């Protein structure tokens, strides 16, 4: 099974945003972890692996995908990128598989390059755009506050996972006995 979730976008279910793909993946993953339901963790991992396979070397994911996990647009949904970074970080902590840790770092490396840290408009400095480029299809010409929130969460997840890796700790708490 490809892990595709039908009706996963309020605008166009044939090509959902990475934002809604990541939301659904996170729901499956967190419920699976909380209830120890391996089937839900596997479902989330299937989605995570499909998105990981689509992650290019520069970390710039397409903002929308079709049911075959093929990109359908050239712009990136930065909110979805950050959410996927969080999800991959959770998968790393859950499975110990370093490919998820590396995916988090790669996608965040791309998002970091899009963040404006200096400039005349204090309202956008430090914010994360809806899309990159800014005229893309997810909140064009906007800096949605939740994009920056997910970015901060993803950065904290990446730092925590980096510390575990650096100090030789297992990503899985039950393996640190």
C-alpha positions as CSV (number, residue, x, y, z in Angstrom):
1,X,0.0,0.0,0.0
2,X,1.2,3.5,-0.8
3,X,-0.1,5.1,2.3
4,X,-2.2,7.6,0.4
5,X,-5.1,9.2,2.3
6,X,-8.1,10.2,0.2
7,X,-9.9,13.4,0.8
8,X,-6.9,14.9,2.5
9,X,-7.3,18.5,1.4
10,X,-10.0,21.1,1.7
11,X,-9.2,22.6,-1.7
12,X,-8.1,19.7,-4.0
13,X,-8.0,16.2,-2.8
14,X,-6.2,15.0,-6.0
15,X,-3.1,16.9,-4.9
16,X,-3.1,17.8,-1.2
17,X,-0.7,20.3,0.3
18,X,2.2,18.8,2.3
19,X,0.6,20.8,5.2
20,X,-2.4,18.5,5.2
21,X,-0.4,15.4,4.4
22,X,1.8,16.1,7.4
23,X,-1.2,16.8,9.7
24,X,-2.7,13.4,8.8
25,X,0.6,11.7,9.2
26,X,1.1,13.3,12.6
27,X,-2.3,12.2,13.8
28,X,-1.7,8.6,12.9
29,X,1.8,8.7,14.5
30,X,0.9,10.3,17.8
31,X,-2.2,8.2,18.3
32,X,-0.1,5.1,17.4
33,X,2.6,6.0,19.9
34,X,0.1,6.9,22.7
35,X,-2.0,3.8,22.3
36,X,0.9,1.5,21.3
37,X,-0.9,0.6,18.0
38,X,1.8,-0.5,15.7
39,X,-0.6,-0.4,12.7
40,X,-0.9,3.3,13.0
41,X,2.8,3.8,13.5
42,X,3.4,1.7,10.3
43,X,0.8,3.8,8.4
44,X,2.5,7.0,9.5
45,X,5.9,5.6,8.6
46,X,4.6,4.6,5.1
47,X,3.6,8.2,4.5
48,X,6.9,9.5,6.0
49,X,8.9,7.1,3.7
50,X,6.9,8.2,0.6
51,X,7.7,11.9,1.4
52,X,11.3,11.0,2.2
53,X,11.6,9.3,-1.2
54,X,10.4,12.6,-2.8
55,X,12.9,14.8,-0.8
56,X,15.5,16.1,-3.2
57,X,19.1,16.7,-2.2
58,X,18.5,20.4,-1.7
59,X,15.6,19.7,0.7
60,X,13.0,21.6,-1.4
61,X,9.9,19.5,-1.5
62,X,7.0,20.2,-3.8
63,X,4.1,21.8,-2.1
64,X,1.5,19.3,-3.4
65,X,1.6,15.6,-4.3
66,X,-0.7,13.3,-6.2
67,X,-1.8,9.8,-5.1
68,X,1.4,8.2,-6.6
69,X,3.5,10.6,-4.4
70,X,4.6,12.5,-7.4
71,X,5.1,16.3,-7.1
72,X,2.4,18.4,-8.9
73,X,3.8,21.9,-8.3
74,X,7.2,23.6,-8.4
75,X,6.7,25.7,-5.3
76,X,7.2,24.5,-1.8
77,X,4.7,24.7,1.1
78,X,7.1,25.8,3.9
79,X,4.5,25.0,6.6
80,X,4.3,21.4,5.4
81,X,8.1,21.2,5.1
82,X,8.4,22.1,8.8
83,X,5.6,19.7,9.8
84,X,7.3,16.9,8.0
85,X,10.5,17.8,9.7
86,X,8.7,17.3,13.0
87,X,7.2,14.0,11.9
88,X,10.5,12.7,10.7
89,X,12.0,13.7,14.0
90,X,9.3,11.8,15.9
91,X,9.9,8.8,13.6
92,X,13.6,9.0,14.4
93,X,12.8,9.0,18.2
94,X,10.3,6.1,17.7
95,X,12.3,3.9,15.4
96,X,15.9,4.9,15.9
97,X,16.3,5.0,12.1
98,X,18.8,7.8,11.2
99,X,17.3,8.4,7.7
100,X,14.5,10.3,9.5
101,X,17.0,12.4,11.5
102,X,18.8,13.2,8.2
103,X,15.5,14.1,6.4
104,X,14.6,16.5,9.2
105,X,18.0,18.3,8.9
106,X,17.8,18.4,5.1
107,X,14.3,19.9,4.9
108,X,15.1,22.4,7.7
109,X,18.3,23.4,5.8
110,X,16.1,24.4,2.9
111,X,13.6,26.3,5.1
112,X,16.4,28.2,6.8
113,X,17.6,29.5,3.5
114,X,14.2,31.0,2.8
115,X,13.9,32.9,6.2
116,X,14.6,36.6,6.0
117,X,16.7,37.5,9.1
118,X,17.3,41.2,8.2
119,X,15.3,43.7,6.3
120,X,13.3,46.9,6.4
121,X,9.9,45.2,7.2
122,X,10.0,44.3,10.9
123,X,6.7,42.4,10.4
124,X,8.3,39.8,8.2
125,X,11.8,39.5,9.6
126,X,12.2,36.0,11.1
127,X,8.9,34.8,9.8
128,X,8.3,31.8,7.5
129,X,6.4,32.4,4.2
130,X,3.5,30.3,3.3
131,X,5.2,29.2,0.1
132,X,8.5,29.5,-1.6
133,X,8.7,31.4,-3.8
134,X,6.3,33.7,-2.0
135,X,3.8,33.7,-4.9
136,X,3.3,29.8,-4.6
137,X,-0.1,28.3,-4.0
138,X,-0.1,27.9,-0.2
139,X,-1.0,31.3,1.4
140,X,0.7,33.3,-1.3
141,X,2.2,36.6,-0.3
142,X,1.7,35.8,3.3
143,X,3.6,34.8,6.4
144,X,1.2,32.6,8.3
145,X,1.9,32.6,12.1
146,X,1.6,28.8,12.2
147,X,4.4,28.4,9.7
148,X,6.8,30.0,12.1
149,X,5.4,28.0,15.0
150,X,6.0,24.7,13.1
151,X,9.4,25.9,12.1
152,X,10.3,26.6,15.8
153,X,8.9,23.2,16.8
154,X,10.9,21.5,14.0
155,X,14.1,23.3,15.1
156,X,13.7,22.2,18.7
157,X,13.0,18.6,17.6
158,X,16.1,18.6,15.4
159,X,18.3,20.0,18.3
160,X,17.0,17.4,20.7
161,X,17.6,14.6,18.2
162,X,21.0,16.0,17.4
163,X,21.9,15.9,21.1
164,X,20.9,12.3,21.3
165,X,23.0,11.4,18.3
166,X,26.0,13.4,19.4
167,X,26.1,11.8,22.9
168,X,25.6,8.3,21.6
169,X,22.2,7.9,23.2
170,X,19.6,5.8,21.5
171,X,16.7,7.6,19.9
172,X,14.4,5.2,21.6
173,X,14.2,5.8,25.4
174,X,13.6,2.1,26.1
175,X,17.0,1.4,24.6
176,X,19.0,3.6,27.0
177,X,19.0,1.1,29.9
